[in-house]
Amino acid sequence: MQNSCTDAMRDAMRSAEAISDECWSDIQPRLRECSISKHGYFAAEGDNPTDLAFICKGVYRAFYRTPEGVEYNKTFFPEGTFMVALTAMVTGQPNLINLQALEDSKLLLLDYAQLLALYDRWPLLERMARRIIEFEWAKKEIREIRLVTDDATTRYEVFREEHPGLEQRIPQYHIASYLGVTPIQLSRIRKKLFQS
């Protein structure tokens, strides 16, 4: 396992909670490396996922698909972030959200049951997870408010601030879906902004 990837994961964990060397030594041997090709799924609707992932390389999208086949992007996960089908893990029910690679990717996986066991041995891990989940919940709430209160141009500008460089890596129709606009509307917004 490449040190740069495990170092990035440890740094991401440390940004939420100070992780001791002893705790990290307990986590590291449990990590598994995984590669998923572009368009492949880390978790698909109906799956029973068992792992938490740290993204070392690549970008993922989380999306719902209606019975009619319409897809709605909910969020993106770039390098340096954690990804999990949390509702399925917590409830034990089949997964409801699709987590799909938009680029060839490399992940570090940790079995969720093993993580829960580590919580008992290392309470700081549970604090870390709580802080990460709280932060992600707050981001989700802010995004949902923006979807109904901000105009499409403002939502696009916020997307660019929050995800610098991402629009050069993923198809525009995925960004349009995330912003709640059509690809044609997004094209018009971009044209207007970049002509200013």
N, C-alpha and C positions, 0 to 999 in steps of 0.2 A: 504494500500500500504506500503510495507516494506521501512523503512527509508534508508537502505543500498542502495537500488536501486535508489531512488530519490536523495540521496546524491551523488551517482556515476554519475548520469545525470548532476546534478548541477556542479560537479567538471569538467566534460567534457566540459560543456559550459564555465566555468570560465577559462579553459585553452586557450580559444580563445578570451574571452572578460570578463571583470569584470562585474558580474551580481549582481545588488543590491538586498538587501533583499526584497524591495518593488516589484521589477520586478519579482523575483522568487515567491513571494506570489501571483502574478497575473497569473503565469504560472501553478503552482502546482495543483490548483483545476481542471484544464482542462485536466490533464493527466489521461489516462485510462490504466489499467493493462490488458495484454493479454498474453495467453499462446498458443504456437503453437508446436505441436508434431513434432518429427523427420520426415523428408520428407514432412512436410506440407509447404504451401506457404504463405508468407507474401503478395506477389504480383505475379501474373502469367501473362504471355503474354495474351493480350486481355482484362485484367481487367481495371477498372477505379478507381485506388487507390485514397484514400482521406487523408491518414495519413502519418506522419513522425514517425519513430520508433527509440527508444533508446534501445539497446540490453543490458539487465540486465544479462541474462544467455543464453548460447548457441552460436552456430556459424552458419552463413548463407553464402550461395554462391550466387553470381549474375551470371547468365548464359544466353546465347542465344541458341536457338534450331533451326537448319535449317529445311526446309521442309522435308528433308530426315530423320530427327530425330537425327542428330548428334549434340551433346551439346558441347559448348565452354565456359568454366569458365572464367569470366572476373575479378572477385575479390572476396575476402572473407571479411565478417564482423564479428569479434569476439565481446565478451563482451566489454562494455565501448565505443562502437561506435554508430554513428547515421546511419540510413539506410532509404532511400527513393527512390521511383521510380520517380526521378526528372523530366525526360523528359515528362512523362505522366502528371505530376502535372502542369508543366509550359505550355505545349502545349494544354492540355485538350484532347489529343488524347489517344486512347487505349494504354495500357502499352506494351512495346516491350521487356522488360527484365524480367526474372524470378528471384525471390528472395526466395530461398528455405532453410528451416532449415535443417542443417546436424546433429543436436542434438535436444533433447527436449529443448524448449526455453521459456524465459519469456521476455516480452517487455513492455515498457511504450510507449503509443501512444499519439500523439497530432495531432488533426485535422489540416490539412495544411491551410485551410481557416481561422481558428482561429489564427494560427501562423502569417499569413499575417496581420490580424487585430491587433495583438500584436505589429507588427513592427511599426504601426502608433503611438501607445502609448509609445513604448520603442525603440527609434532609435538604442540603443546599441544592441538590439537583431538582427536587420538587419545587423549591422557591424559584429556581431558574426557569423551569417549565411554566410555572404560573405567571411569571413576569413576561415571558415570550407570548403566551396565550393572551394575557391582558393587553399587551401592545397590539397584537394582531386583531383582537376584538375591537379595540378603539379605532384602528385603521378601517376596519370593515364598516363600523357605524358611521364614521365620517364620510366614507365613500357612498354609502346608501343615502345619506342626507344630501350630498352633492348631486346625486343623480336626479333628485326631485327639486332642488333649489337653484342649482347653477345652470347657466345656459351651456350648450354644447361646446362652444369655443372655450369657455372657462374650464370645463371638464378636460378638454384636450390639453390646454396649457398646464393644468395640474398634473395630468398624466406625464407630460414631458419633464416636469420638475421632479416628480417622484421616481420616474424610471428613465434616467438619462441614458441615451444611446439605444434603448430597447426598440424604438420604432425602426431603426435601421436593421434590426435582426429578425423581426417577425412580420408576417403579412399584415397589410393595412386592414384587411377585413376582420382580423382578430381584434385589432385596436378599436375599430368601429363598434364591434359587438360589445366590448368592454365599456365603451363610452355611451352605449345606448343609442347609437345613430346608425344610419346606413353607410355603406362604403362611399356612396356618392356624396352624402352630406359631409363625411370626413374629408373627402377630396376637396370640396369647396372651402371648408374651414382652413385646410392647409394652404390652399392657393391664396386665400385672402390674407392670411397671416404672413406668408412668405413674400407677398408682394408689397407689404407695408414697409 
